Amino acid sequence: MTPEVTDTDRTELSFVTESCGTPQSGPLITIGVSTYNRKDYLRESLQSLQRQTLQDFEIIVVDDGSTDDTREMVRTEFPEVRYIYQPNSGDAAAKNQAAAHAAGRYLVFNDSDDLFLPDALERLYAPLAAHPDNCSYGQYLTIDAAGKQLPTRSKMKQFPSGNIAPELIMHVIVHSCATMMPTALFRALGGYDTTLRVGHDYKLALELATRTHLHAIPEPVFLRRRHSTNLSSANYEKIELLLNVVEDFLKRHPEAGTAYAPLVRKRLADFHNKLAREAKKEKRAPALIRQHLRQSLREEFSLKALLRYLAAWL
């Protein structure tokens, strides 16, 4: 029978604190899989985990209120997987549930519509064997709903290792999927911020970068599926949320703002430029467009931003 937790009173679970790198009984790795009404994709995802070349792991599926027989599918087809049900509370809360129940020394997440490549765990763990208090992160190849590979846009040709804070401030290069970290570190940071609809993985990644080194895995480690229920495009609200994540990070870590001042100004200017573009596209108030362009110019002057600001008065 599938181990199962269904007590709705335990939706909010406190994390158990343990020191990073302390040996513990149980598997080496816990894989947390959050899902919501994606039974068929979840099946493929779990099958990809079964094929891993490194087998010292447990799988915890957290069902965020599905109504599509996800529970029965997991119970009958994957009896070794631990299944946890919670009322619909969002992806961040589901991942936090998995972490709260994790027995592994290391924690990695896989979204239920994405697929790990067969040696993903092996390659993610490799740098941590020598540096047990560090983290590792991997990139992806894009596939469509049917599993056909699509062109993958990459923010950079080579991803950084070590202190990645400067690059991470500039770009979202660390994903909630396929980032391996000490379970104790995830818990010490309080897990994902459940108040954020988007950007909770970016917020955590920035915190990880202030605590430890992150090792980039050179080749992709997972397949990221794009389909009608997860396709996202930039809009004003999402860009504003990411800007808030960065601004909040800089308030809590003023030393980062000082150390990387030129990058920070460039990043903030870029955010306000994007917000001005989206505000115009969404036909928001002209005053709001001008406000963002003014702030962009304050952060970092550019002729293009100045011309757009002047045009906004016409």
VOPAGU-2260 file (C-alpha; in pm, 1 decimal, decimal comma):
REM VOPAGU-2260
SITE   aa  ch    i         X         Y         Z
SITE  MET   A    0       0,0       0,0       0,0
SITE  THR   A    1     122,4     347,7     -81,4
SITE  PRO   A    2     238,3     543,8     225,5
SITE  GLU   A    3      -2,5     832,4     245,2
SITE  VAL   A    4     -69,7    1147,4     445,3
SITE  THR   A    5    -413,4    1302,6     403,0
SITE  ASP   A    6    -465,5    1493,6     726,9
SITE  THR   A    7    -575,2    1836,9     607,8
SITE  ASP   A    8    -483,0    1983,6     945,9
SITE  ARG   A    9    -118,1    1936,7     847,5
SITE  THR   A   10    -121,9    2161,0     541,9
SITE  GLU   A   11     119,1    2397,5     718,7
SITE  LEU   A   12     412,0    2193,4     849,8
SITE  SER   A   13     704,2    2337,0    1041,0
SITE  PHE   A   14    1051,1    2244,0     921,4
SITE  VAL   A   15    1285,3    2041,4    1137,0
SITE  THR   A   16    1621,0    2214,9    1165,3
SITE  GLU   A   17    1942,6    2016,9    1135,0
SITE  SER   A   18    2293,7    2128,0    1063,2
SITE  CYS   A   19    2407,9    2117,7     705,4
SITE  GLY   A   20    2617,7    1816,3     618,3
SITE  THR   A   21    2519,5    1613,4     925,6
SITE  PRO   A   22    2487,0    1242,6     835,8
SITE  GLN   A   23    2136,7    1105,7     873,7
SITE  SER   A   24    1964,5     775,5     818,9
SITE  GLY   A   25    1747,1     726,9     513,9
SITE  PRO   A   26    1804,0     779,3     143,5
SITE  LEU   A   27    2069,0    1008,5       0,8
SITE  ILE   A   28    1815,1    1215,1    -194,6
SITE  THR   A   29    1449,0    1306,6    -164,0
SITE  ILE   A   30    1272,9    1395,9    -488,7
SITE  GLY   A   31     966,9    1611,0    -428,7
SITE  VAL   A   32     706,2    1612,3    -703,8
SITE  SER   A   33     420,4    1863,7    -680,7
SITE  THR   A   34     115,6    1803,0    -895,7
SITE  TYR   A   35    -232,6    1930,4    -966,9
SITE  ASN   A   36    -465,7    1752,2   -1212,7
SITE  ARG   A   37    -181,5    1620,9   -1430,4
SITE  LYS   A   38    -225,3    1248,7   -1383,4
SITE  ASP   A   39     -94,6    1144,8   -1725,8
SITE  TYR   A   40     203,4    1379,4   -1719,5
SITE  LEU   A   41     276,2    1271,5   -1361,9
SITE  ARG   A   42     291,0     908,5   -1473,1
SITE  GLU   A   43     560,0     994,7   -1730,0
SITE  SER   A   44     745,9    1205,4   -1476,8
SITE  LEU   A   45     756,4     923,8   -1221,2
SITE  GLN   A   46     866,6     678,2   -1487,8
SITE  SER   A   47    1158,9     908,3   -1568,9
SITE  LEU   A   48    1258,1     901,5   -1202,8
SITE  GLN   A   49    1242,1     522,9   -1190,1
SITE  ARG   A   50    1502,6     510,4   -1470,1
SITE  GLN   A   51    1767,4     710,2   -1280,7
SITE  THR   A   52    2121,4     572,1   -1285,0
SITE  LEU   A   53    2163,8     681,0    -920,6
SITE  GLN   A   54    1903,0     488,6    -723,2
SITE  ASP   A   55    1958,9     602,4    -363,2
SITE  PHE   A   56    1646,8     816,9    -337,6
SITE  GLU   A   57    1287,5     838,7    -223,7
SITE  ILE   A   58     999,9    1003,9    -410,4
SITE  ILE   A   59     734,2    1213,5    -239,3
SITE  VAL   A   60     437,3    1321,1    -450,3
SITE  VAL   A   61     238,2    1609,5    -305,8
SITE  ASP   A   62    -105,0    1632,9    -463,7
SITE  ASP   A   63    -226,9    1992,8    -445,0
SITE  GLY   A   64    -598,1    1912,2    -446,4
SITE  SER   A   65    -630,0    1712,6    -770,8
SITE  THR   A   66    -969,1    1584,2    -885,4
SITE  ASP   A   67    -844,8    1356,5   -1167,2
SITE  ASP   A   68    -777,1    1026,3    -984,2
SITE  THR   A   69    -411,7    1115,1    -925,8
SITE  ARG   A   70    -421,5     938,3    -589,8
SITE  GLU   A   71    -546,1     611,3    -735,4
SITE  MET   A   72    -294,3     620,1   -1019,6
SITE  VAL   A   73      -1,9     668,3    -781,6
SITE  ARG   A   74    -132,3     405,2    -539,7
SITE  THR   A   75    -176,5     135,3    -804,1
SITE  GLU   A   76     111,3     208,2   -1043,6
SITE  PHE   A   77     381,9     344,2    -810,5
SITE  PRO   A   78     335,5     172,6    -472,1
SITE  GLU   A   79     688,9     268,7    -364,7
SITE  VAL   A   80     610,8     641,3    -391,4
SITE  ARG   A   81     496,4     831,1     -85,6
SITE  TYR   A   82     176,7    1019,9    -162,9
SITE  ILE   A   83      65,2    1328,3      33,0
SITE  TYR   A   84    -261,2    1508,7     -29,7
SITE  GLN   A   85    -326,0    1873,1      56,5
SITE  PRO   A   86    -617,7    2104,0     -24,3
SITE  ASN   A   87    -528,3    2329,6    -316,6
SITE  SER   A   88    -270,7    2571,2    -176,1
SITE  GLY   A   89     -31,0    2637,2    -462,4
SITE  ASP   A   90     296,3    2499,5    -592,2
SITE  ALA   A   91     517,2    2658,5    -325,8
SITE  ALA   A   92     310,2    2508,0     -44,6
SITE  ALA   A   93     315,2    2166,8    -212,9
SITE  LYS   A   94     693,5    2172,3    -244,8
SITE  ASN   A   95     724,7    2279,4     118,6
SITE  GLN   A   96     512,5    1978,9     215,8
SITE  ALA   A   97     752,5    1747,8      35,1
SITE  ALA   A   98    1048,6    1907,3     213,5
SITE  ALA   A   99     878,2    1878,1     551,3
SITE  HIS   A  100     847,1    1500,4     504,1
SITE  ALA   A  101    1184,3    1446,6     334,5
SITE  ALA   A  102    1419,0    1185,7     478,9
SITE  GLY   A  103    1697,7    1245,0     225,5
SITE  ARG   A  104    2015,2    1435,3     300,4
SITE  TYR   A  105    1963,1    1622,8     -26,1
SITE  LEU   A  106    1645,7    1759,9    -175,3
SITE  VAL   A  107    1554,7    1811,2    -539,9
SITE  PHE   A  108    1220,3    1893,0    -699,4
SITE  ASN   A  109    1066,1    1777,2   -1023,8
SITE  ASP   A  110     746,1    1930,5   -1156,0
SITE  SER   A  111     490,3    1669,9   -1251,8
SITE  ASP   A  112     488,2    1763,4   -1620,7
SITE  ASP   A  113     868,5    1762,6   -1656,6
SITE  LEU   A  114    1099,3    1465,7   -1711,0
SITE  PHE   A  115    1440,3    1396,9   -1559,6
SITE  LEU   A  116    1700,5    1263,2   -1800,9
SITE  PRO   A  117    1829,2     919,9   -1687,4
SITE  ASP   A  118    2155,1    1044,4   -1533,2
SITE  ALA   A  119    2011,9    1365,4   -1386,8
SITE  LEU   A  120    2049,2    1268,1   -1020,7
SITE  GLU   A  121    2394,1    1123,7   -1077,7
SITE  ARG   A  122    2520,4    1442,7   -1241,1
SITE  LEU   A  123    2348,7    1676,1    -992,4
SITE  TYR   A  124    2497,7    1487,1    -698,5
SITE  ALA   A  125    2850,9    1451,9    -840,1
SITE  PRO   A  126    2985,1    1795,4    -729,1
SITE  LEU   A  127    2815,8    1763,2    -389,4
SITE  ALA   A  128    3004,0    1442,4    -307,1
SITE  ALA   A  129    3317,4    1656,6    -265,5
SITE  HIS   A  130    3133,6    1968,6    -140,0
SITE  PRO   A  131    2845,9    1837,1      73,6
SITE  ASP   A  132    2724,5    2178,9     193,5
SITE  ASN   A  133    2695,8    2322,7    -158,2
SITE  CYS   A  134    2411,2    2308,3    -412,2
SITE  SER   A  135    2394,4    2216,2    -779,6
SITE  TYR   A  136    2160,6    2327,9   -1053,4
SITE  GLY   A  137    2080,4    2214,0   -1405,0
SITE  GLN   A  138    1921,4    2347,8   -1721,2
SITE  TYR   A  139    1668,5    2194,7   -1954,7
SITE  LEU   A  140    1562,0    2108,4   -2305,7
SITE  THR   A  141    1211,3    2215,4   -2405,3
SITE  ILE   A  142     949,2    1966,9   -2523,2
SITE  ASP   A  143     586,5    2008,9   -2626,5
SITE  ALA   A  144     280,3    1836,3   -2482,4
SITE  ALA   A  145     350,3    1522,8   -2686,1
SITE  GLY   A  146     718,2    1508,6   -2587,0
SITE  LYS   A  147     861,5    1645,5   -2912,2
SITE  GLN   A  148    1171,1    1860,1   -2863,3
SITE  LEU   A  149    1130,0    2233,4   -2925,7
SITE  PRO   A  150    1390,7    2508,7   -2963,4
SITE  THR   A  151    1525,9    2600,9   -2620,5
SITE  ARG   A  152    1607,8    2962,6   -2549,4
SITE  SER   A  153    1906,2    3002,5   -2320,6
SITE  LYS   A  154    2002,8    3312,4   -2124,1
SITE  MET   A  155    2373,3    3230,6   -2161,0
SITE  LYS   A  156    2600,7    2978,5   -2332,4
SITE  GLN   A  157    2788,4    2882,8   -2016,4
SITE  PHE   A  158    2631,3    2890,1   -1671,9
SITE  PRO   A  159    2835,3    3002,8   -1370,9
SITE  SER   A  160    2952,8    2797,7   -1073,6
SITE  GLY   A  161    3069,3    2910,0    -731,3
SITE  ASN   A  162    2941,9    3248,8    -621,1
SITE  ILE   A  163    2667,7    3293,1    -878,2
SITE  ALA   A  164    2498,3    3589,2    -706,4
SITE  PRO   A  165    2602,2    3848,7    -970,2
SITE  GLU   A  166    2465,8    3643,8   -1260,9
SITE  LEU   A  167    2158,7    3543,1   -1062,4
SITE  ILE   A  168    2072,8    3904,3    -985,6
SITE  MET   A  169    2077,5    3970,1   -1360,3
SITE  HIS   A  170    1898,6    3655,4   -1481,2
SITE  VAL   A  171    1670,4    3381,8   -1347,9
SITE  ILE   A  172    1905,5    3090,6   -1419,3
SITE  VAL   A  173    1819,4    2860,4   -1127,4
SITE  HIS   A  174    1489,9    2672,3   -1143,8
SITE  SER   A  175    1283,4    2498,5    -878,2
SITE  CYS   A  176    1314,1    2184,7   -1090,3
SITE  ALA   A  177    1658,6    2016,5   -1090,1
SITE  THR   A  178    1823,6    2222,9    -819,3
SITE  MET   A  179    1981,4    1990,2    -562,4
SITE  MET   A  180    2041,9    2131,8    -217,0
SITE  PRO   A  181    2098,7    2004,9     137,5
SITE  THR   A  182    1756,7    1942,6     287,3
SITE  ALA   A  183    1875,3    2114,4     604,9
SITE  LEU   A  184    1961,7    2430,8     411,7
SITE  PHE   A  185    1620,6    2445,6     243,1
SITE  ARG   A  186    1457,1    2411,6     584,2
SITE  ALA   A  187    1687,2    2667,6     746,2
SITE  LEU   A  188    1582,3    2920,6     481,4
SITE  GLY   A  189    1215,5    2853,3     553,5
SITE  GLY   A  190    1140,3    2688,5     220,3
SITE  TYR   A  191     950,8    2861,3     -58,6
SITE  ASP   A  192     756,4    3179,5       9,7
SITE  THR   A  193     393,0    3071,2     -21,2
SITE  THR   A  194     273,7    3432,4     -49,5
SITE  LEU   A  195     428,1    3460,4    -396,9
SITE  ARG   A  196     225,4    3343,5    -695,0
SITE  VAL   A  197     537,6    3351,0    -912,2
SITE  GLY   A  198     901,7    3405,2    -827,8
SITE  HIS   A  199     920,3    3189,2    -513,5
SITE  ASP   A  200    1192,0    2976,8    -675,2
SITE  TYR   A  201    1387,0    3290,5    -774,5
SITE  LYS   A  202    1363,0    3426,5    -420,2
SITE  LEU   A  203    1498,0    3103,5    -273,5
SITE  ALA   A  204    1776,3    3081,1    -533,0
SITE  LEU   A  205    1897,8    3429,5    -439,4
SITE  GLU   A  206    1908,1    3324,0     -74,2
SITE  LEU   A  207    2097,0    3004,4    -159,5
SITE  ALA   A  208    2354,3    3212,4    -345,9
SITE  THR   A  209    2423,1    3415,5     -31,0
SITE  ARG   A  210    2473,1    3101,8     180,9
SITE  THR   A  211    2676,9    2865,7     -33,5
SITE  HIS   A  212    2825,7    2789,0    -373,6
SITE  LEU   A  213    2615,1    2651,1    -656,6
SITE  HIS   A  214    2763,7    2417,1    -915,7
SITE  ALA   A  215    2628,8    2440,7   -1269,9
SITE  ILE   A  216    2580,1    2110,0   -1451,5
SITE  PRO   A  217    2717,0    2161,6   -1806,0
SITE  GLU   A  218    2459,1    1964,4   -2004,5
SITE  PRO   A  219    2078,4    1974,9   -1961,2
SITE  VAL   A  220    1940,4    1745,4   -1691,5
SITE  PHE   A  221    1565,9    1764,1   -1751,8
SITE  LEU   A  222    1301,4    1808,7   -2019,1
SITE  ARG   A  223    1072,6    2103,4   -1957,1
SITE  ARG   A  224     728,8    2052,1   -2103,5
SITE  ARG   A  225     539,2    2345,8   -2251,9
SITE  HIS   A  226     165,7    2299,0   -2290,7
SITE  SER   A  227    -162,3    2485,5   -2272,3
SITE  THR   A  228    -191,8    2475,3   -1893,2
SITE  ASN   A  229     157,7    2596,4   -1812,1
SITE  LEU   A  230     248,2    2833,0   -2094,8
SITE  SER   A  231     332,5    3169,1   -1947,0
SITE  SER   A  232     422,3    3496,7   -2104,8
SITE  ALA   A  233     551,1    3817,7   -1957,9
SITE  ASN   A  234     292,1    4060,7   -1832,9
SITE  TYR   A  235     296,7    4362,1   -1605,5
SITE  GLU   A  236     196,9    4173,1   -1292,6
SITE  LYS   A  237     459,3    3898,6   -1330,6
SITE  ILE   A  238     741,2    4141,8   -1404,4
SITE  GLU   A  239     638,4    4353,8   -1106,9
SITE  LEU   A  240     645,1    4047,0    -880,6
SITE  LEU   A  241     999,5    3960,7    -993,5
SITE  LEU   A  242    1107,1    4321,1    -937,9
SITE  ASN   A  243     963,5    4297,9    -585,8
SITE  VAL   A  244    1164,6    3979,9    -525,1
SITE  VAL   A  245    1488,2    4154,7    -624,4
SITE  GLU   A  246    1409,8    4469,1    -425,0
SITE  ASP   A  247    1321,5    4261,6    -119,5
SITE  PHE   A  248    1646,3    4067,4    -156,7
SITE  LEU   A  249    1848,3    4390,8    -172,5
SITE  LYS   A  250    1675,4    4525,6     140,0
SITE  ARG   A  251    1764,7    4211,6     330,9
SITE  HIS   A  252    2116,2    4192,9     183,3
SITE  PRO   A  253    2238,8    4552,6     138,6
SITE  GLU   A  254    2594,1    4419,4     106,3
SITE  ALA   A  255    2494,8    4262,9    -225,9
SITE  GLY   A  256    2365,5    4596,5    -351,5
SITE  THR   A  257    2699,4    4753,5    -262,6
SITE  ALA   A  258    2918,3    4475,3    -401,1
SITE  TYR   A  259    2730,7    4451,5    -730,5
SITE  ALA   A  260    2610,4    4812,6    -761,2
SITE  PRO   A  261    2651,9    4850,7   -1142,5
SITE  LEU   A  262    2475,3    4519,4   -1207,5
SITE  VAL   A  263    2196,6    4608,1    -966,0
SITE  ARG   A  264    2136,1    4943,5   -1134,5
SITE  LYS   A  265    2131,7    4775,4   -1474,3
SITE  ARG   A  266    1889,2    4509,2   -1354,1
SITE  LEU   A  267    1652,6    4759,8   -1193,3
SITE  ALA   A  268    1662,8    4982,1   -1502,4
SITE  ASP   A  269    1578,9    4680,7   -1716,5
SITE  PHE   A  270    1285,3    4589,6   -1492,2
SITE  HIS   A  271    1137,2    4938,2   -1519,9
SITE  ASN   A  272    1186,0    4942,4   -1898,3
SITE  LYS   A  273     999,4    4612,1   -1923,4
SITE  LEU   A  274     723,8    4738,9   -1695,3
SITE  ALA   A  275     684,3    5049,2   -1912,0
SITE  ARG   A  276     654,5    4832,4   -2224,6
SITE  GLU   A  277     399,6    4601,2   -2064,5
SITE  ALA   A  278     203,4    4893,5   -1919,5
SITE  LYS   A  279     178,2    5044,2   -2267,3
SITE  LYS   A  280      83,4    4708,5   -2420,1
SITE  GLU   A  281    -188,1    4659,5   -2157,0
SITE  LYS   A  282    -312,9    5017,7   -2209,1
SITE  ARG   A  283    -240,2    5124,8   -1854,1
SITE  ALA   A  284    -230,9    5490,5   -1749,0
SITE  PRO   A  285      26,2    5706,2   -1936,2
SITE  ALA   A  286     142,7    5842,2   -1599,7
SITE  LEU   A  287     240,9    5489,8   -1495,2
SITE  ILE   A  288     441,0    5439,2   -1815,8
SITE  ARG   A  289     626,5    5766,5   -1760,2
SITE  GLN   A  290     688,4    5676,9   -1396,9
SITE  HIS   A  291     867,0    5354,5   -1491,7
SITE  LEU   A  292    1070,4    5523,6   -1763,1
SITE  ARG   A  293    1178,7    5796,3   -1520,6
SITE  GLN   A  294    1286,2    5533,0   -1268,7
SITE  SER   A  295    1474,1    5343,0   -1539,1
SITE  LEU   A  296    1666,4    5659,9   -1628,5
SITE  ARG   A  297    1745,3    5722,4   -1261,6
SITE  GLU   A  298    1892,8    5373,9   -1227,5
SITE  GLU   A  299    2094,1    5379,1   -1550,5
SITE  PHE   A  300    2081,9    5635,9   -1827,3
SITE  SER   A  301    2023,1    5514,9   -2181,7
SITE  LEU   A  302    1933,6    5712,7   -2492,2
SITE  LYS   A  303    1665,1    5460,4   -2584,3
SITE  ALA   A  304    1492,5    5498,5   -2247,3
SITE  LEU   A  305    1513,9    5878,3   -2274,8
SITE  LEU   A  306    1355,2    5876,8   -2620,8
SITE  ARG   A  307    1079,1    5647,3   -2499,4
SITE  TYR   A  308    1020,6    5875,9   -2202,4
SITE  LEU   A  309     992,1    6180,9   -2424,8
SITE  ALA   A  310     762,0    5994,1   -2663,2
SITE  ALA   A  311     538,7    5900,4   -2369,5
SITE  TRP   A  312     446,4    6268,9   -2332,4
SITE  LEU   A  313     324,2    6296,9   -2689,9
